[in-house]
C-alpha cells in the first residue's frame, strides 16, 4: 500500500525550541531594551565562576578597543605625511614614526584580543561546570513530591534540556556584544575627534547592513519556527529507524519501507521550505547590499564635498574610510551577538527561574535527630494529596509498627500502599497528621537522617549504569564482607559470579565490556542493595515482581530470615507471601479498612478475605 496517504499527526514543540515563537515576534528595539539585563546576568554568572578570568576578559576587550582607536588616529598621521608635498623618500621618512605607532597599536591590539580570547575560553568551561552543579545540586535536594508537580517537572525539563547549556553561550554572547559596542564606540570616538560631521556618515554606512542582517535573521527565525513540528517528526522517525529499542519490532513487522516513506515525506517538505527561505534571504541580501552601496556612495560624495570645501584634509578622509569600514564590521558582530544573546537569554532565564523555584522548595534546616533504635513507628491521622490530583491519596491514616515486626500492606492498585510506604521512608511528608519514631516527630528531623536509617527495595528499581559492586553498595564503603553477605542473602552472588569481571562488571551494554542482566537478575541486585544498607526499617515494595515462582519463594524466605531483629514492611499483591506477617494493614481508597494477622482478617470475611480467596482459587 505504497500509495496510502500518510497520517503523520501534529507534534507539539519540544523544550529545545520552546521560545522560538517569542524570538520570531520580537523586534530589534524590544531586544535592545532587554540587552542590559541579559548582559548583567551573564557577567554576574561569569564573575561567580571566575572573577579573575571575567576581569581579564572585560579589561582586555576594552584595551582592544583603545588600541583600535589609537591605531586609527595614528593612521591619520601616516596619511598626512604621505600626502604632503615633497620628495617621496622624505614623505616616507616623515610617516615612519606614525607607521611605528600603527604597527605597535596593531600588535598590542592583536595581543590583547588573543589574551581576551584565552581568558574567555578558560571562563566558559568554568561557567558550564558551575551552572550544572547548581542545577543538579538542586534537583537532587528538592523533596520527591516536587517531581509529582507537573509545573515543576516542566520547568525542570526546560532548564535541563537547554537552559543550563545556554549559560556559557550567554556569557560568550554578552562578551561579544560588549566587544562590538567597544569597537563601535572606538570608531565613533575617532570620527568625532577627526570631525563632528563624520559621525552621521557612520550611520549612513552601517544602517543598510543592519537592516539586511535583521531582516534575514527574522526570516530564518520565522521559517525555523514553522518547521519545528516537521523537524520533530523527522527526529522521531529517525529514532525509530536507528535506535536499539524498536529495532526488533521494525524488523518483525517489516516497517522499514513504511517508516522510510514517512521520513521522506517530512524531509521533502522541510527541504522545500528551506529552499524558499534561501531564495528570500538572497533577495534580502541583494536589497541590503544595494542599499549599502547607495549608502557608501552617499558617504563618499559627502567626503568629497567636505574635501572640496576644505572642511577636512585628505588624510582625515582616508582615515574616515578605514574607520567606517571598521565600524561596519563591529556592527555586523553586534547584530549577530545581540540576536544570539537574546535567544539564548530566553532559555537561560528558564534555568534561572527553575533554580529560584527549587531553592524556595528546599526545607529549612532541622536540628532534631531520630532515636538510635526506635521501639515503634507511629502514623497519626496522616493525609496526603499529590500536586494537581483531584483527591487525596491518603485520608486520615493511623497505624503503628513495632521494632522487629514484619508488617504487610495489602490493597488493590491505587489504594495508597506505596504512598504510605514513601511517607514512612521519609520520601514524602504528610499534608496533615504526623509520623513519629518513638516520640520524635519526623517533621523536626532532617529527611536525610531518616533515609540513612531506611532501606527501600522497589518494584521499579533503578538499573544503574555502574559496576555490579556499586549497584549494591551505592557508593558506601562498608567493605567486602558486607558486600558479599548482602549479595549472598539476596541470591545475587550467583548472578554476579557468572559475569565476565565479577563485581567489577559494568551493568550497561551501551558501554564497552558492559553486560546486561535479565529482569529477575536485576531484581536480585535490587534486593541485595536493600539488604546491604542494613537499615532499621526495610521496605519491600513488590520485590518479587520479576521473579519466577521458585526464586520468589526463595526470596521471601530470605526476607523472613533477614528480618530477624529488624523491622520489615512488605507490600505485595501475592497474598500467600504475607500470611506469616505479624500484622497486615488493608488499604482501600487511601484509608485503612482492616488490620490484623492473616487468621483475623480471614475471619472478618472482608476485602482481604475476598482477595485471598480469589488468588487461592486460581491454584485449585
Residue pairs with C-beta under 8 A, 6 or more apart in sequence:
2 257
2 261
6 261
6 262
6 265
8 233
8 262
8 265
8 266
10 229
11 229
11 232
11 233
11 236
12 229
13 20
13 228
13 229
13 232
14 161
14 228
14 232
15 157
15 158
15 161
15 162
16 161
16 162
17 224
17 225
17 228
18 158
18 162
18 347
18 350
19 343
19 346
19 347
20 221
20 224
20 225
20 228
21 225
22 346
23 221
23 225
23 342
23 343
23 346
24 218
24 221
24 222
24 225
26 342
28 214
28 338
31 338
31 339
31 342
32 338
34 342
34 345
35 177
35 338
35 341
35 342
38 170
38 174
38 341
38 342
38 345
38 348
39 174
39 177
39 178
39 341
41 170
41 345
41 348
41 352
42 170
42 171
42 173
42 174
42 175
42 341
42 345
42 348
43 54
43 58
43 171
43 174
45 127
45 130
45 131
45 167
45 170
45 171
46 53
46 54
46 57
46 123
46 127
46 171
46 174
47 54
48 130
49 123
49 126
49 127
49 129
49 130
50 122
50 123
50 126
53 119
53 120
53 122
53 123
53 126
54 123
56 115
56 116
56 119
57 116
57 119
57 120
57 123
57 175
58 175
58 178
60 112
60 113
60 115
60 116
60 119
61 112
61 113
61 116
61 175
61 178
61 179
61 182
62 182
63 108
63 112
64 109
64 112
64 113
64 116
64 179
64 182
64 183
65 179
65 182
65 183
65 185
65 186
66 186
67 105
67 106
67 108
67 109
67 112
68 105
68 109
68 183
68 186
68 187
68 326
69 186
69 187
69 189
69 190
70 101
70 105
71 101
71 102
71 105
71 106
71 109
72 186
72 187
72 190
72 319
72 322
72 323
72 326
73 190
73 193
73 319
74 98
74 101
74 102
74 105
75 98
75 102
75 318
75 319
75 322
76 98
76 194
76 315
76 316
76 318
76 319
77 95
77 97
77 98
77 101
77 315
78 95
78 98
78 99
78 102
78 315
79 314
79 315
79 316
79 318
79 319
80 98
80 313
80 315
81 91
81 92
81 94
81 95
81 98
82 91
82 92
82 95
82 315
83 91
83 313
83 314
83 315
83 318
84 91
84 94
116 175
116 179
120 172
120 175
123 168
123 171
124 168
124 171
124 172
125 168
127 167
127 168
127 171
128 165
128 167
128 168
130 167
131 164
131 167
131 168
131 351
132 164
134 355
135 159
135 160
135 164
135 351
135 354
135 355
138 354
138 355
138 358
138 359
138 362
139 156
139 160
139 358
141 358
141 362
142 152
142 358
142 361
142 362
143 361
143 363
143 428
143 429
143 447
144 422
144 427
144 428
145 386
145 387
145 428
145 429
146 152
146 358
146 361
147 153
148 386
148 387
148 388
149 387
149 388
150 387
150 388
151 387
152 357
152 358
152 361
152 387
155 350
155 353
155 354
155 357
156 354
158 347
158 350
158 354
159 350
159 351
159 353
159 354
159 355
162 347
162 350
163 347
163 348
163 349
163 350
163 351
163 352
163 354
164 351
166 344
166 345
166 347
166 348
166 351
167 348
167 351
169 340
169 344
169 348
170 341
170 344
170 345
170 348
173 337
173 340
173 341
173 344
173 345
174 341
176 333
176 336
176 337
176 340
176 341
177 334
177 337
177 338
177 341
179 333
180 330
180 331
180 333
180 334
180 337
181 330
181 334
183 326
183 327
183 329
183 330
183 333
184 327
184 330
184 331
184 334
187 202
187 323
187 324
187 326
187 327
187 330
188 199
188 202
188 327
190 319
190 323
191 198
191 199
191 201
191 202
191 320
191 323
191 324
192 198
192 199
194 312
194 316
194 319
194 320
194 323
195 306
195 311
195 312
195 316
195 320
197 302
197 306
197 311
197 312
198 312
198 320
198 323
201 299
201 302
201 303
201 320
201 324
202 323
202 324
202 327
204 295
204 298
204 299
204 302
205 292
205 295
205 296
205 299
205 324
205 327
205 328
206 324
206 327
206 328
206 331
207 295
208 288
208 289
208 291
208 292
208 294
208 295
209 288
209 292
209 328
209 331
209 332
210 331
210 335
211 288
211 291
212 284
212 285
212 287
212 288
212 289
212 291
212 292
213 288
213 332
213 335
213 336
214 335
215 284
215 288
216 281
216 284
216 285
216 288
217 335
217 339
219 277
219 280
219 281
219 284
220 277
220 281
221 343
223 273
223 274
223 276
223 277
226 273
227 270
227 273
227 274
230 266
230 269
230 270
230 273
231 270
233 262
233 266
234 263
234 266
234 267
234 270
237 259
237 262
237 263
237 266
238 263
239 246
240 246
240 250
240 255
240 259
241 250
241 256
241 259
241 260
241 263
249 255
250 256
250 259
299 324
303 312
303 317
303 320
303 321
306 312
306 317
307 313
307 314
307 317
312 320
363 447
365 446
366 443
366 444
366 445
366 446
367 444
368 440
368 441
368 444
368 445
369 440
369 445
369 449
370 437
370 440
370 442
370 445
370 449
370 450
370 453
371 437
371 438
371 440
373 403
373 536
374 403
374 437
374 438
374 536
375 402
375 403
375 438
376 400
376 401
376 402
376 403
376 438
377 400
377 401
377 424
377 435
377 436
377 437
377 537
377 567
378 398
378 399
378 400
378 401
378 435
378 436
379 397
379 398
379 399
379 400
379 420
379 423
379 424
379 430
379 433
379 434
379 435
379 436
380 398
380 433
380 434
380 435
380 436
381 396
381 397
381 398
381 432
381 433
381 434
382 394
382 396
382 397
382 398
382 420
382 423
382 430
382 432
382 433
382 434
382 435
383 392
383 394
383 395
383 396
383 397
383 430
383 431
383 432
383 433
384 392
384 393
384 394
384 419
384 423
384 428
384 430
384 431
385 391
385 392
385 393
385 431
386 393
391 590
392 431
392 590
393 416
393 419
393 590
394 416
394 419
394 420
394 423
394 430
394 590
394 591
395 589
395 590
395 591
396 433
396 591
397 416
397 420
397 433
397 587
397 590
397 591
397 592
398 433
398 592
399 585
399 592
399 595
401 407
401 424
401 537
401 567
401 569
402 567
403 536
403 567
404 563
404 565
404 566
404 567
405 567
405 568
405 582
405 583
406 560
406 563
406 567
406 568
406 570
406 580
406 581
406 582
407 567
407 568
407 569
407 570
407 581
407 582
407 583
407 584
407 585
408 569
408 570
408 571
408 572
408 578
408 581
408 583
408 584
408 585
409 417
409 420
409 421
409 569
409 570
409 571
409 584
409 585
409 587
410 417
410 572
410 575
410 578
410 584
410 585
410 586
410 587
410 608
410 611
411 417
411 586
411 587
411 588
411 607
412 588
412 611
414 589
415 587
415 588
415 589
415 590
416 587
416 589
416 590
416 591
417 541
417 571
417 587
418 541
418 571
419 428
419 590
420 587
421 456
421 539
421 541
421 569
421 571
422 428
423 429
423 430
423 435
424 435
424 454
424 537
424 539
424 569
425 450
425 451
425 454
425 456
425 537
425 539
426 442
426 447
426 450
426 451
426 454
427 447
427 451
427 456
429 442
429 443
434 441
434 442
434 443
435 441
435 442
436 442
437 445
437 450
442 450
452 535
453 535
453 536
453 537
454 535
454 536
454 537
454 538
454 539
455 529
455 530
455 531
455 533
455 534
455 535
455 537
455 538
455 539
456 530
456 539
456 541
457 526
457 527
457 529
457 530
457 538
457 539
457 540
457 541
457 543
458 526
458 541
458 542
459 541
459 542
459 543
459 545
461 522
461 523
461 526
461 529
463 507
463 508
463 517
463 522
464 470
464 471
464 507
465 506
465 507
465 508
465 510
465 511
465 514
466 506
466 507
466 508
467 503
467 504
467 505
467 506
467 507
468 496
468 499
468 502
468 503
468 504
468 505
468 507
468 525
469 483
469 503
469 504
471 507
471 525
471 529
472 483
472 486
472 487
472 492
472 525
472 528
472 529
472 532
473 483
473 532
474 529
474 532
474 533
476 532
476 533
478 532
482 532
482 534
483 503
483 532
484 493
485 531
486 492
486 528
486 529
486 531
486 532
486 534
487 493
487 496
487 528
487 532
489 528
489 531
489 558
489 561
489 562
490 524
490 525
490 527
490 528
490 530
490 531
490 555
490 558
491 524
491 527
491 551
491 554
491 555
491 558
492 521
492 524
492 525
492 527
492 528
495 517
495 521
495 524
495 525
496 502
496 503
496 505
499 505
499 515
500 513
500 515
501 513
505 513
505 514
505 515
506 513
506 514
506 515
507 514
507 515
507 516
507 517
507 525
508 514
508 516
509 515
509 516
517 525
519 546
520 546
520 547
520 548
520 551
522 546
523 543
523 544
523 545
523 546
523 547
524 547
524 551
524 555
526 543
527 543
527 555
527 558
530 538
530 540
530 543
531 538
531 562
535 566
536 566
536 567
537 566
537 567
537 568
537 569
538 559
538 562
538 563
538 566
538 567
538 568
538 569
539 568
539 569
539 571
540 559
540 568
540 569
540 570
540 571
540 572
541 571
542 571
542 572
542 573
543 555
543 559
543 570
543 572
544 551
544 552
544 555
544 556
544 572
544 574
544 577
547 555
552 574
552 577
556 577
559 568
559 570
560 580
562 568
570 577
570 578
570 581
572 578
574 615
575 608
575 611
575 612
575 615
576 615
576 616
578 584
578 598
579 598
580 598
581 597
581 598
582 597
583 595
583 596
583 597
584 594
584 595
584 596
584 597
584 598
584 601
584 608
585 592
585 594
585 595
586 592
586 593
586 594
586 595
586 601
586 606
586 607
586 608
587 593
588 607
593 606
593 607
594 601
594 604
594 606
594 607
594 608
595 601
596 604
601 608
601 609
601 612
602 608
602 609
602 612
603 609
